[in-house]
Amino acid sequence: MVTIMAVIIGLFFAMNIGGSGAAASMGIAYGSGVIKKGLALMLCSIAVFLGAWLGGGEVVKTIGSGIVPSSTFTVPIALIVLASAALSLFLANIFGIPLSTSEVAVGSIIGAGIVYQSVYVWNLLWIMSFWLITPLAAFIIAVFVSYLLKSTFIKRIMKAPKAVPFLAILVVFMGLFEAFSAGMNNVANAVGPLVGAGILSTGSGILWGGLFVAFGVVLLGRRVLETNGKKITELKLEEGCVISGTGASIVTIASLFGIPVPLTQITTSSIIGIGFAKQGKAVLKKGIVIQLLTVWIVSPVLSMVLSYTLIQLIIEQNFYPVIAMAGVLISVFGVLSLIKKKHTVIQHTPLKE
């Protein structure tokens, strides 16, 4: 029964990965008006499955045994790790926020590793360094290319009669390339713990994980597609080609080396970079961008805390660390409440002449 539940939750997680990460890869083609939402989701689901099936094996190995030893993943622990990650991601999908499935999955695994003091620290630091470097690089590249596209020479090329149809085809191709890279990198987040626990083989995990990620694109991806395509900044075709091509290339290279990277952060950072080049700092003040940044920070910590707490309570039946963690959380929220209250009082206190 526990094994069946672990598989169900893993596949449910895979569907949410499709809704959150893979769907965002076609946001540029949709946002630029080249392709309609339904067709974008259908093509994306096919590309993400092919990416998982053809190139997802290396990242599966990393998730299953590269962050903590595979021996850590007993069936009950794999169930809890996947449940913690899936819950975090499901909540993000409800609010339509593109969330890094890699961060959520790795956060849950770290929670289990902390319980049993089995985290491969250097491997984890290596992975986390890519979480910081890749979105920043994508942002910088997007800003640079956006300014480059404003040059007189490039503008003349863009005015050619054949430029628009070519760019329309290219932006769809780049979106599919990005979805393919999402399948390579993200399917491991759902099936890696199952493979580590010996519930599924690597091949069957990739097959079923890829299928359910593809289902998730179609069933759950509409709101995330709308967020990435319409709510951050308007995009031109040439900008979309650069953004998708950059993200897909970075993620594909990382996948070949087995490194789980935040595809959604990379893509979204590129879109924000385009907006920054057009509108300056104003784009960074938009509510949707602030909300994205907040969820990116909170999500791995949330999944880690959930995983750690559930393992301590259910598996180890140890209540003391949970009580200590609850005390810390109460203290943090109490301090934040006092700071907010003090700030409100200062704002409403009239100044004396």
N, C-alpha and C positions, 0 to 999 in steps of 0.2 A: 504493500500500500504506500509506504514512504517513497519507494522508488518510482512508482507511478505518479505520485504527487510531484516529485522532483522533475520528472520529464514534462509534466503538464505546465508547471511554472516556468521551466526553461523555454518551452515553446511559446508560452504567453509573453515572456520577456522578449523573445525573438520578434514577435508581432509588434511589440512596442518599439523595438529598435527600428523596424521598418517605418513605423509612423513618425518617429522622432528624427532619426538621422538620415535614412536613405531618401525619404521624401524631400528633405531640404536640398538635396543635390540637384533637383530639377526646378528649384525655386527661381533660378535666374532665367531659364528658358520660358517659364510661365510668366514671371514678372515683366519680362520684356515684350510679352504679347505674341511670341512666336508660336506657342503651342497652348492648347486648352488644358484645363486642369485634369479632366478625366484621362485624356490620352497621355499626358505627362506622367501620371501615376502608373498607368499600365506599362508604358515603356520602361519606367524606372524599376518596376517590380521584376521585369524580365532581366534587366541589366544587373540588378543586385543579386539575383539568384545565380547568374553565370559567374559573377565575381566570387561569390562564396564557394561555388562548386569547383572552380578552376584554380583559385589561389588563396583560399582561406586557411590552409593547413598550418602554416607557420605561426600565425597569431593564436590559433587554437592551442598549440603547444605552449606558448608563453602564458596564456591565461590558465591553462590546466596544470602547469608545473613550473613556470618560470618566476612567479611572484611568491608563492609558497610551495613547499613540496607536495607532490600529488598525494602523498600519504595523509596530508591534512584533510583532503576531501573524502571523508566518509559520506555515505548517502544522506544521513540527516543534516550534516554540515553543508553539503552541496545544496540541499533543499533550502536551508535558511539563507545561504549566500544569494541564491537566485531570487528568493522571495524578497529580500531586502532591496536588491537592485531593481527588480521589476516594479515594486511599489513606488520607489523614487521616480522611476521613469514614467510610470503610468500617471502619476500626479502631474508631471511636467506636460504630458500629452493632453491632459484634461484642460490645462491652461493655454495650450497651443504654443509652448516654448520649445525651440530647438535645443535639445540637451545632449551633452556628450555621453553616449552610452559607455564609452571606454572608461571615463572617470567614475561613473556610477558602478560599473562592474568591478573595476580595480578597487574602489573604495570598500565594497562589500567583502572582497577577498582579503583586504588588509585587516578588516575587522576580525575575520576568522584567524588570520595569522597572528594578530596581537594576543588573542586568547591563548594560543598555544606557543607563542614566542617563536614563530617559525618563518617570519618574513625574510625574504632575500633582500636585504636593505639596499645593496648596491644596484641590483637589478631594478628595484623600485625607483631609486633616485634617477637612474638612467631613463626610465620610462617617463617619469614626471618632468625631467628636463625637456623632453620633446613636447609635453603639454604646454610649456611656456614658450618654447622657441618657435614651434610651427605656426600658431596663430599670430604671433608678433611678426614673423617673416611674411605671412600672407597679407597682413595689414600694410606693412611697408611696401611690398611689391605692388599692391593695389593702388596705393597713393602715388607711387612713382609712375606706374603705367598710366594712371588717370591723367597726370600732368603731361606725360608723353603724347597721349592721344589728342591733347589740345594744340600740338604743334601744327604749323601751316602745312607741312608735307603730308602728315597723316590725314589731316582734314581733306586735302585734295583727293587722296586715295578713297576716302570714305564717301565722297560725292560721286564716284563712278557709278554708272547705271547698274553694273553687275555686282556691286559691293554688297548691297542689302540682301539679295537672295542668298549669296554665298555665306554671309554672316549668319543669316537665319538658320541655314543648315548646320553651320559650324557650332553655333551655340547649343543646338539640340544634341549634336554629337558629343560636345564637351560635357554636357549634363549627364549623358549616358555613361561617359567615361568616369565621371565622378561617382555615379551610382554603382558602377562596376567596382570601383575602388572601395566604396562603402561595404559592399558584400565581402570583399577580401578581408577587410579589417574588422568589421563590426559583428559578423555572425559568431565569432569566437566568444564574444562577451556573454552570449546566451548559452552556448553549448560547451565552453571550456571547462566549467566546473563539473558538468556531467561526464565529460571525457576523463577529467582528472580523477573522478570517483569510480571510473570503470563502468559506468552505467551504459555509455555509448562508446563505440569505437570512433576514431577520428573521422573516418569516411562517412559513417551513418550520421554522426553529429553534424557534419557540414551539409549533408543532403537535407536532413529534416530542418536544421536551423535555417538554411537558405530558403527552403520553401515557405517557412512561416514568417521570415523577414519579408519575403515577397508579398505574402498575404497582408502583412501589416502595412505595407506601403499603400495598398489599395483601400484598406478598411479604415486606417487611422491617420493617414498622412495629409488629409485635406487642410486642416488648420495650420499645421506647420508649414506646408507649401505656401499658404496664404501669408503667413508671417514673414518668411524669408523673401517671398517674391514681391510683396506689395507694401509692407508696413515699415521697412527700414529706410529705403531710398529708391528712387526711380533709376532704372538701369538702361543703358544703351546696349545694342547687340555686341559691339566690340568690347565693351566692359565685361559683359557676361562671359564672353569667350575666355578672356584673360583670367577671370575669377575661377571659373570651373576648371580650366586647364591647370592653373596653379594648384588648386586644392587636390585635384585628382592625381597629379604627378607626385605631390608630397606624400599623399596617403598610400599610393601604390608602392613607392620606394620603401616606405616604412613597413608595409605589409610583407614585402619580400624578405625583410630582416626580422619579422615577427614582432614588431613594435606596435602595440595598440595606441593609436593617436586620435585626438578629438576632431574627427572630420567636420562635424557641425560647427565647432568653434572656428576651424580654419576657414570654412566657407563664409560664415557669418562675419568673421573679422575682415575678410576681403570685401564684403558688401559694405561694412562700416567704413573701410578705407576709401572706397569710391565715394561714399557720402561725405567723408571728411574732406576730400579733395574739392568737392563741389560746394559744401556749406560751411566748412571750417569746424570749429568746436561745437557749433549748434547741434550737429547730428549726434554728438556724444551726450547731449542733454535730453534726447528723446526718451520718453518713458519706456519704450520697448527695448532700447539698448541697455538702459539701467536694469531693467528686469532680467534681461539675458545674462548680464554680468553677475547679478546677484545669484541666480540659479546655478550658474557655472561654479561659483565658489561654494555654495551650500550643498549641492547635490552629492559630491563624493564624501563629504563629511557626514551627511545625513545617512547615506547607505552604509558607511562604515560603522556609525553608532548603532544603527538598527541591527546590523549583522552581529556586532560584538555583544549587544544587549541580549538578543534572542538566544545566542549560543550559551551565554552565561546562565540565562534563566532555564532554558529547556534542556540543553545537553549537560552542562556542568552543575546545574541546580545551585548556583552560587549567587546569592542575592547581594553580597556586600559591595562588589564593584558597581552594580547597578544603582545601589543606594548612593554611593559616592558620586556617580555620574549625574544622578538626579539632583544632588546638592549643588554640583557645579552649574548645571543648567539653570536651576532656580536662581543662583547667585548672579549669573550672567544676565538673565532676563530682568532681574531686580535692578542691577546697575544700569542697564539700558533704559529701563522705565524711569529711573531717577534722573538720568541725563536728559531724557526727552522732556520730563516734567520741568526740570530746571530751565531748559532752553525755552519752553513755552512761557514760563513765568518771566524770564528776561525780556522776551518779545513783547509781552503785554504790560510791562512796568513802564510808566511814563517817566521821561527824563526830567529832572529838576533843573530849572534855569539858574 
